[in-house]
Amino acid sequence: MSEAAVSMAEPGVLRLAGVLDYRSGPALRKQGKGLIASCRESRLVLDCSGVVKTSSVGLSLLLAFIRDAQGAGKACEVRGMPDDMREIAEVYDLDEVLAS
């Protein structure tokens, strides 16, 4: 299994990586919220290309990060969503909200 991580890969690009599940979700949520709050860019890209595997927790994280970005007045875009995350989004009819 791949360790989960969230980082500001470059200014305005929040990168999620590894396995997003109930074990990694709470820590990633806290770290991501802090990174978004400290980001000075007006646009935020949520880069999911490093996600290896996800459950609905990964989708929940994306929605929370989008909410955080919008609350901070930032435009937000999701990029590189893996197939399993996209399939979960379709089940919940969120594919348009998370369109990348």
N, C-alpha and C positions, 0 to 999 in steps of 0.2 A: 504494500500500500504506500501511496505517496502522501507525505505530510502536507497538510493544508496551510495556505498562507495567503495573506492579503498585503499588498504593498503599493506604494505610489511609484510605479515603474519609471515614470517620467512625469513632469508637471502636467496635471490634469488627466492622467491615466491611472486609474485604480485597477490593479491586476489581481485577479483571484486565481489560485492555483491549487492543485492537489485534489484531495477527496473532501467534498463538502457534505457533511452528514451531521447527525445530532451530537456527535462528539466534538467536532471542530466548529460547529456553527456559533455557539455563544462567544467564544474568544474572537472569531473572525468578525462577528457583529460589532463587538466593542472596539476592536482595532480599526475596522473600516470606518466606523462613525467618527473616530478621532482623526483619521487621515482626511476624511472629507471636510471636517470642520477646519482643519489647518490648511487646506488647499486654497490657493489664492486665484486660481484660474476661474474664468466665468463659465467654462464648459468642462464637463466631466465625462470621460469615457470609462465605462465599466468593461474591462477586457477579461473575458472568460476563456480565452484560448488555452490557458494553462490548466484548466479544470480537467481532471482525469476521470472522475466519477462523481455523480451527485444524486441526491434524493430531493424531496420537496424542500429540504432545508436550503439548498442552493438557490432555489427560486425565491424562497422567503428572504434570503440575504439580498438578492438583487432588488426586490421590491423595497426593502428597508433602505438600501443605499440610494435608490432613486428618490425615495421620500426625503432622505437626509439632504441630498443634493438640491432638490426643489425647495426645501425649507431654507437652504442657504442661498437661494436665488440663482442656482446654477442650472444651465441646460444640461441634459443628461442623455447619453447614448450607450446602448449595450452593443458590444462587439464580440464576435467569436464564440457565441453560445454553442456548447456541445449538443449533439443530437439528443442525449437523454434529457437534458434540461429543456430543450425545445419541445420535446414530446410531452413533458409534464406541463409546460406552459400551455400547450394546445388543449390538454385535458381540462384545464381550469379556464380556458378561453382568454388567456393572457398573452397569446402570441403577438397580438398587435401592440400591446403595451410595451412589450420587450423587443419589438422588431429591431434587428440590427442591420 
